[in-house]
């Protein structure tokens, strides 16, 4: 077998870890699923690798040694933010500007009314006492009005260190125009507190609008240590097991970057796995001659939906994750807490509720043999929609009686038999997912009756037909790789990176040479990054866009140039 002939894509979900292997010489295509290991996701990762090696009749060392590219996605960063388990974080910012995170231009998440006075004030990820101002000032033109006071910056870092801060976000005014002061402050942090994780706003999101830039950087610092620890450990374990290829991380924007880049800009690791699914949908649509697609991915903990229109995957820079503003470019997907592991319960009004709580991988649905709470998977099993003897490719048997016993917890209060209760759980889950599709389609002026649904994820094929019937969607594609949908998307996508610069000018006063120089700077930066991961410069193409608006408008429209 030719050396370095395989590509491996690994997606770690809330319940299962999916591995897709393609031998680019022989064409052998293997699909592997193993249970996720929440205590250390890298264990589940390597369990999948071991299972894949066995399929190729190779040792783990031989198998990993034959991998030329490994693309990996995971919801690790998202889970850290959602559960509030991130690092104790501090901020260094321009003196007298530490309250940006508190004020946040009176913005509230889109699902909260701006005028609802009963909503408690926002609590920033970084408390005010740990947001320290230091003397420095850069103008919007990029001119340094006041150099960084290095002594006071060092003292501020020492104070953060004494407070037990694990990560620091360096966010200075107008650093997008000239990052000199931010870079120097980051150097001081590394010198004074070598063990402290540090990230800067100009590296995180090199654009204007201070609140968005500051808050996005704060999110990156908050999840950064967890991301860094996981990736460093994974990288080390892979190397010790014989891997010598390119290890690339799946990002929220549908692109990839190296481990070092991902650690420096950890916020891009949000929605890492689910962001790949629309790429898989587009690939399948091209095969079938369809360009109006609805990508649905039902995993163990969530249901993710996105649109692909005219073959283009839409992105947004206006996202909220766990009520935190995240202004990086992300694949435009919406998620709802309805998955195979979503728990069914009775609420305070005596009504049936499904999710968002999930049984996850441990203990998992009752039918897996550990859990005791009724889940959507248990309902599907009781209704006969799943085979108890052929789950996970026949590697796992499901306990029907255990599912029935769990569902009795909701059946008795509802005065139903077990099958009726299972059907109610199933129907409620379908309604919840259909409502999420309406949110990303009908409410945005898009008629789903003109789309083709791509049903992916472990639970997608089971529910896709019922959802499509409810929404009058005319056609469904269930791919053979449905259970590894996001991992397949990583295989199907293009390798790419995203770069941005802020250059605020009126059109009549803009100098084309200045704009061209900015594009050239970003393109040179991209070529260096691609070279590091082994991509031939001749294969790289660029897409140039510019954000424009009319005078008096507050938001820009992205235009290709």
N, C-alpha and C positions, 0 to 999 in steps of 0.2 A: 504493500500500500504506500502511495506517495506520502512523503512527510508533509506536515502542515497542510493537510488537504481538507480539513473540516472546519465548519463554522458552527458555533454553539451559541444559542440564545436562551437565556434563563430569566424567567419572571417569577419572583417570589410574591405570592398572594397571601391573603389572610388565612386560607385553609390549606392550599396546596402550592407546591413549588413546581413550575412547569419548565421542562428542558426540551428544546427542539434542536436536533442535530442534523446537519446536511453535510455529506461527503461530496465535495465539489468535483471529485474525480470519478467516482463510481455512481454518483447520483442517489446513493442510499439515504433515505429520509427516515429519521426515528423520532417518535414522540414519547416523552417520559414524564410521568407525574409521580411525585412523592409528597408525603405530608410535610407541611411547613413546620419548622421548629421555632416557636416564638422566643424561647429563652436565648437562642443563638441561631439566627437565620442562616448563617454560613454552614451549620450542620446539615440542614435540609438541602442546601445548595450542593454540598459534596455528596450527600446521599443520592441525589439525582445524577451527579456525575458518575458515581460508582455503578448505578443501574444502567446508565448509557454505555459505559465501558463494557459491561457484561454483554449488552446486546451486540456490540461490535467484536466480541470475543477478544478483548484486550485487557491488560491491566490498567489501573487508573493512571499510572505514570505514562504508559504507552498512549492511552487515549488523550490525555491532556497534552502530551507532547506533539500530537498530530493536529491540535487546534490552532488555526492561524488567526482567528478572530473570535473573541467572546464578547457578546453584548448582553448587558445585565440591567434589569429593571426591578424595582422594588418599591413598596409603599412605606418603607422605613421612615423617611423624613415626614411624610404626611401623618403617620401614626404618632410620631413624637409630638408634632404640633397639636393634633387633635386631643391627645391624652394629657397634654401639659407636662410632659416628662422631659422637657429640654433642659439645657444647661442654665445655670445661674449666669445671667448676661448683664454686662455693663456697656455704657456708650461713652465715647469721646466725641464731642461736637463743638461747633463754634460757640464761643461764649455768648450767653443770653439767648441761645436758640435751642435749649434742651427740651422745650415743651412742645415741639412739633408733634411728637407721638401722642401727646395728650389732647391737643387741640384738633389735630387731623382735619382741619378745614371743615369741621362740622359734618364730616362724611360718616354715614352709617352704612352697614352692609345692606345690599339691595333688598333683602327680605325683611328689613326692619323699617318701619315708617320714621321719617325724619322728625315728625311732629308728635310722636308718642312719648309723652313726658314720663311714662312709667318705666321706660327702658333705663336701667342703671347706666351710669357713665362708663365709658370704655376703660378697661384696665390694660394699659400697654404691657407688652412682654417684658419691658425693662422698667422697673419702678423709678420714680423721679430721683430718689437718693443715689441711684447708680447711673444716672445720666449726668455726666460732668462736662461743663463747658471749659474750654481752654482758649486763651487769646490767639487768634489768627483770623485772617479775612481775605478771601479771594473774591474778586468782582465777577459779575456775569460775563465780562469780556475776557476773563482769564488772567487779568493782571493781579499780581499779589499786592493787595493794599496793606496788609499787615502780616509779616512773617510769623511762622509758628513759634510760640514761646516754648522752647524745648524743655526748660527746667520745670515749668508748671505742668507740662504734659507728662513728664516723668513722675512728678509727685501725684498727679491724678491716677496714673497707672498703679503706683504703689498703694494708693487708697483703695482702688478696686481690688487689688490683690489681697489686701488685708481684710476685705469684706467677703472673701471666698469666691470671687467672680471667676468663672471658668472660661468665659468667652467674651470678647470685646468687639463691638461694632464701631468703626471709625467713620463718622458721617459729618463732613464739613460742607458749609454753604458753597454752592457753585463749584464743587470739585469736578463736576463733569466738564467744565471749561478748562480747568487746570488742576490736576490731581497732586501737584507737588507737595502741598502741606499734608494731605492725607497719607501719601506714601511715607513721608518722614515720620508722621505720628505712628503709623503701623510698625515702622522699624524700631521706634522707641518702645512700643509694647513688646515686641519680640526680644529686645535687649533686656528690659527690666523684668519681664515675666515670660521667660522662654516657654513655659508649659501652657500659657494661655492661648486659646484659639483666637485668631483675629481675622476679621474680614473688613473690607473697605467698600464704601458706597460706589466709588467710581468703577471698581472691578465688578461689583454686583450688577449694577444697572447704570450704564454710562449716559444717562439722559437727565433732562431737567425735571422740575416739580419735586420740591424738597420732601414733602410728606411721603409721597409714594416711594421715593428713593430711600429715605431714612427707614421707613417701616419695613420695606422689603429687605434691607440690609440687616435690620434687627431680627427678622425671621430667620435669615441665613445664619446669623451668629447663634441664635437659640437652638437650631437643629444641627449646627455644624459639628460639635464634638461627637455626637452620636453617629453622624454620617462618617466622620473621619475615623473613629474607632472601628466601625464595622468594615469600611473599605480597606483600611490598612490590614486588619486581621484577615479578611478574605484574600487580599492580594498576597499576603505572606503564606497562607495555607495553600493557595493555588501554586505559587512558586515552589514551595517545598514538595508539592506533589507532581512536579514536572512540567507545569505550564510555562511556556516561553513566548506566547503569541501576544496579540494586542488585546488588552482588556479595556472595553469601552462601556461607559455608563449611559443608559437611556435617560433623557432629560424631559422636563415638562413641555418643552417646545417641540417635541417630536424629533429632536436631533440627538447627537451623542457627543461626549467629550471624554478625555482621559481621566484616570482616577485623581491625579494631582489637581486638574482643573476643577473637578467635581468637589473635591475637598475645599478648595479655595472659594468656590461659589456654590455652597451646599443648598441654597434655596432652590436651585434649578433641579434638585433631586425630588422636589414635590411632584406628586402624581407621576412618578417615573414610569411605572409599569403600564397603567391605563392609557397613557399618552401614545402608546405604540399601536393600539387597536385600530384607529382610523386608517393607518398606513396599510394594515392588513386588509381592511375593507376596500380601500382604493385599488389594491393589487387584484383582489378577487373581482371587483367591478370591471377592471380593464379586461380580464379574461372573458367575462360574460357580456361585454359591450354595454355596461351600465355606468352612468356617471352621476346619477342622483341616488345617493346611498344613505341609509340610516344604520350606523354602526351601533350595535348593542352588545354589551359584554357583562354577563351575569356571573359573578364569581361567588366565593363563599361568604363574603361580607358586604358586598355592594353591587349595585347595578349602574354601569357607566354607559352613557349614550352620547353620541356625537354625529354630526352631519358631514357628509362629503358632497359638495355641490360642484358640478361641472369638473369633477376630478380634482378639485382643490380641497385641502384640509384646512378649515378655518382656524385661525388663532386669535387670541385676545390678550390684551395687556390690562384688563380690568377685572381681575379675579379676586375673590375672597376665599381664604382657606382658614377654617376655624375662626371666623370673624376677624381675620387679619388681612389687611390689604396687601396683595402681592402683585407688583406691577411688571414683573418679567413677562415676556411673551410666552404664552402657554397654549397648547392645543385646546380648542374650545370644546370641552366635554363637561357634562353635568353628571353628578353622582347622587344616588339616593341609597340609604342604608337598607336595601332589600337584596339579600343574597341567599344562597342555599343554606347558610348557617344562621340566618336571621331568626330570632326567637319570637315565637307567638305567645301572647299573654293576654290577660284581661285587665283593662285599665280601671281607673277609679269610678267610671260611669258604668262599668259592667259590660263594656264593649270589647270586641276582639281587636287586638293590635298586633301588627307584625313589624319587627325591627324598631329602631335601628340597632338595638342591642344584638350582638352576634355571639354564637358559641365558638366561632373561630376554629382554629386547628386543635386547640386543647381547651376544653374536652371535646369539642366538635358536636355535631348532631347526635341525638340519642342513639340512632341506628349504628353509629360508629363504635359503640360499645363502652363509652366513657361518660358521655353527657346524660343529663336527665331532663333537660328542657326541650319542649317541642319546637321544631324548626321547619322551615320550608322544605328542606330535603326529606324530613320525616313525613311530611304531608304528601310529597310526591311518591314516596315509597308505599305508603298506605293506599294511595289511589291506584297503584299499579303502573305508575309512569316510569319507575325505575326497576331494574332487575336486581333482586337481592343477591344473586349469585354471580353477577358480572358487572361489578363496580370497579373503577380504576383499572380497566382492562382485564378484569378477572383476578387481580391481585388482592382484592378486598371484598369480603362478604358483608352484607348489611343485615341487621337484626330487625326484622319486621315487628316482632312482638314487643321489642323495646320501644320502637316508634309508637306503636299503639298505646302503650302504657303512658308514654310522655304526653301524647295528644289528649289523653283522658283528662289532663289537668285543665284544659280549656273546654273540652267537650261537656263536662259535667256542669259548670256554671252556665253554659249556653243552652243546656238541656238538649243536647244533640248526641247522636251516636258518634263513634270515632271517625267513620268514613265521612259523615256530614261535616264534622269539624275540620277534617283534613281538607275537604273541598272548600270550605270557607277560608282557611288559611291560604290555600292555593289561589282562590279568586281575589282575595284582598291583596296578595303580593302582586298579582297581575295588574290590578287597578293602580297600585302605587307606581309600578314601572311605566304603565301607559301614561299616567299623569306627568311623569318625568319627561317622557318623549314629547308631550304637548308643550312643556316648558321650553324645550330647545327648538321646537319646530313651529307649531301653530301660532304660539304667542310671538314669534319673530316673523310671522308672515309667510311661512313655508308650509306648503300643503303636503303632508306625508303620504297622501293618496297617490302622489306622483313618484314616490321613492321605492326603492328596493331595500328591504331589511336584510342586513347581514347578522345572523344570530350566532354569537360567540360566547365563550366562557363555559364553565362546567354545567351551568344551569340554563344557559341561553336557548339551546335547541328544545328543551322541555317546555319552555314558556313562550317562545317566539310566536308560534301559531296562534295561541290564545290572545296575545297582545295585538298581533296584526289584525285578527278578526275584530277586536274591539275598536281599532282605529281605522279600519277599512284600508289597510295597507295591502296592495294588490299582489305582491310577490315577496318571497323569502328565499334567501340563500343560506343553507346550513353547510359550511365547509367541513371537509374531513378533519381539519385541524381545529375545529371549534373549541375543543376543551383546552387548547393551548393558544387561544386567540391572540393575546398580547405578545406572547413569545414569537408567534408567527409574524406579527406586525413588525417586530424588531428585525426579523429576517427580510421582510419585504420592503422595508423603508430604505431611502437613500441615506448615506452617511453625510452629515452636514453639520454646520455650526452657524450660530447667529451672532452678529456684531452690530453695535449701534453707537452713534455719536450725536451729541446735541450741537447744533449750529443755528441759533435763532436769528433769522434775518427776514426782512421783507423781500419779496421777489425782485422788486425794482432796484434794490441795493445789494443783492447777492452777487458775489463774484464767482463765476463758474470755476475758476482755477482753485479757489479755496475749497469748494464743494468736491471737486475732483480729487484734491489732495487728501481729503478726509476718507473718501472711498478707497483711494490707493493705500492709505495707512491701514484700513481695516482688512483689505484684501491681502496685503503683505503679512499681516498678523495671522490671518486664516491659513495662508500657505505654510507658514512655520508650524502651526498647530497640526495641519494635515500631515506634514512631513514626519512629525514626531510619532504619529500612529501608523506610518508606513503607506500613506496614500500618495500615488504618483501625481506630481503637480499638473501633468498634462491631462489628467482626468477630472480636474477641479473646474467647475463652472460657477459663475457668480450671478446672483440676482440682486439688483440695486433697487431700493425703494426709498421714498422720502415721505415724511408726514407733513401734510399741508392743510391750511385752513384759511377761510376768508376772514378779513378784518372784522372783529366783533364776535367771532366764534370762540368757544372755550375749548373745543376738542378738535383733534386733527383727523384727517382721513389719509390712510396709507395709499400711496400711488406708486406704481412701477415707473422707473425712469430708465 
